[in-house]
Amino acid sequence: MLRSILFTCFSLFCLWSQETPSDYLTAEFHADRRAAVRQKLPPNSVAVFFANPVRNRANDVDFHYHQDPNFYYLTGLKEPHAILIIYKEAQIVNGKEVLELLFVQERDPLKEQWNGYRLGVEGVKEKLGFTNTFFNSEFDGLQADFDAFERVLFFDFNNDIRNDASNDADLYSLIAMFKKKANYPEDFSSSKTSLYRYITTSDTKSSANVAQVLARSLRRNSDLAKDTLLVKYKKAINEQQRMELKQLIKSRLTNLDTETLGYIMDELREVKLPEEVTLLKKAVYISAVGQVEVMKAMHPAMSEREIQGIHEFVFKKYGAEYEGYPSIVGGGHNGCVLHYITNDKPRVGDDLVLMDLGAEYHNYTADVTRTIPANGKFSSEQRAIYDLVYKAQEAGIAASVVGASMREPHLAAVAVITEGLKSLGIIEDPSEVRRYFPHGTSHYIGLDVHDAGTYGPFEHNTLITVEPGIYIPEGSPCDSKWWGIAVRIEDDILITNDGPVNLSVYAPRTADAIEAMMEQPSVLDQFILPELDILAQ
């Protein structure tokens, strides 16, 4: 027994003394972000954030835990079963004025021996800079009168949260406690609440817009179409009837608000602070180095999974904790599947290989794509499509300037690809271009690969991708010489007052530069493993 206790204590000492990276975001950064949320909250409101759930992989094995991006942005906490509360105005809790509360899981030496160190209340105070921190088991006893607030802001709940019967303060239980405290109706519908609020806050001049939104919503959502008040409002024939129904609808509204918090976080996360730009530059550079090392190592006998492995080895070599999304490595026609993640083709041969991978470094993710010929040389058809995509990307990057909209890089790229596909005889009419270029050209990157943002005019220190592509599946209505060619070129662009900056430029982009890089020797050329032959065992 004594040996067991000593071993547990020794294990925890080792955990306490573990070295960790020195370039994480600071406690001051997260505190500043909470203050920014508070500033944007409406009067007499409270915002409640929940940590991500633990997700099961199979049987008694869970996926590696990944924190909710908003929760990490505001706290720096990477542990599950936690709640953050931010008040607009100071509230009295346990006899003292507070602006925020953080509830975290308790220390548990036995569980920590198996699953890793927990910060606990004191660790959160020391490492994350929180003052008003409690164990999550104490949330049930929190004297919180949520009815007293004009708005209770939170993100609505999904149905993917397991109940750990052995834990009375797991996320499942914490959400149940919150719902009880906040009088969350069993039949609560965020879409219905959103529509109710939209109707009751719109003025007479907006009646045409309201009618249009209402009709579209009822058409698309069968549950909304069953709501008596919404149906009556849609059928109302005069302003008097609409006013009476507005009052009735308003009386059904609660103070629960699942919309506003999304708008607030979109605004905050869209424009990156300098500390975030630094981490994103590292993530992007790591991803670009991965592309370069694969270019040097590539040969026709490689499998898609081996190519994926080289990329991800580079990520880990630099200390990137994860991939920002499932790695996409598509040889030949597999590249025509936009989110192809099977990566099980055993030999890429002479195909083009489309590689869309991004390192996640300290929670910030890159998103970089290169398409290269497995044998080191583009065929004439492959080069024609590649050069067209490259030209479209150049146009998209040039359009990525402060004040532009997310639509402008796309329109610039589409114009180039449309004209190019017509010149190559692949399409005859501009309306056909979407067959071969079916996705948008840009999205934000940050804590999510498709990051939060307002999709308003670009501002200084916004980061986006520019990723045009052409995909010609087998059987397409064009000359068969084009079949199976898939090209996407994607770079991560920092929008600045001085113009767009390509952060992933380290990885060659032109066809000539790619071919030249593929002629370079690889450090993996002599990395030869034994043959896998189970019959020889």
Disulfide bonds with the S-S distance in Angstrom:
none
